[in-house]
Amino acid sequence: MPTITHAEAYLVDLAVETVRTDAVQSFLKQETVFVEIGTDDGGGGTGYSYTIGTGGTAVLAMLRDYLLPRLVGADPQRVEAVWQDLFAATRATTVGAITSLALAAVDTALWDWRCRAAGQPLWRLAGGARDRIPLYDTEGGWLHLGTDELVAGATRSQAAGWRGVKLKIGRSPVQDADRLAAVRAAVGPDFDLMLDANQSLTGAEAARRARLLEPSDPYWFEEPLPADDVAGHQALAAATTIPVAVGESLYSVTQFREYLHRQAAGIVQVDVARIGGITPWLKVAHLAEAYHVPVCPHFLMELHVSLCCAVPNSRYLEHIPQLRTITRQEIRIVDGEAVAPETPGLGIDWDRDAIDDRRVR
């Protein structure tokens, strides 16, 4: 039986690749928290999670002070048992972002170890439902961009063979509707347009916006309300023909269950870092499958490409490149689809020298 003999965590700061703004915030930087594990048989695994500018040192402290000491001596093959032990040991801070992000860094390292030990890529070992997933682009739809820039970005993505783009909303209701209508006129009816309000609206305002936006046939309406307002999302989902998308700001399987049970979400956007790792991510994906709801995860495309390909109910992968400065190879894109990597492990080719250069803690 292999045993974990070594576990360490460190923090790397990555500058954003482009200006990213939405209705409530700007993406300041990616604080990337890494976990490395080693076993007595010579095996190893690398996992990670992230924040978009604040809280990274708190995640690092949770790992160093509480979680990593419990890993030494554990069996890395028993991924579920390890996850449950760490979760139980931190009940005073669950459910919450800091603990979930810390758990995710450990859990992804264990899955990386597990896949490498089996000689299999993550997407195959976690289910192997498909070998590629359609992409939509977010980088051309930020809120600070003008209408002409939104149109140019969408038409570029369409010409490249991608299936859709995301547009941020959060200007006046008429401006949001006009910007969306301009993009729809440019790309035609067979190109998907996703909308994201980043939790900035009230229930009444979200219903008003939905009525104004419906004529342009959006593919989804993402995080219209604060994430903890399940009843508000339920009411909105019943009042509009636009599918309501949630998940990037949910931190437990139970929170997703509540949304699905109450028919408050038509799209699930579970984020592997914020849910606490691959182990609970797969539970959410299969729970959504039972409700006939598609999964379109948030961010982390380099990892989510494999998880999307593992499950049958994934529909889209969000394209936001953010790891190019610390990886040797980008995800492979063919005809607007991301192809699952075949290398054993998570499928991310880390540039160790570049990581060391950006290490801050």
Disulfide bonds with the S-S distance in Angstrom:
none
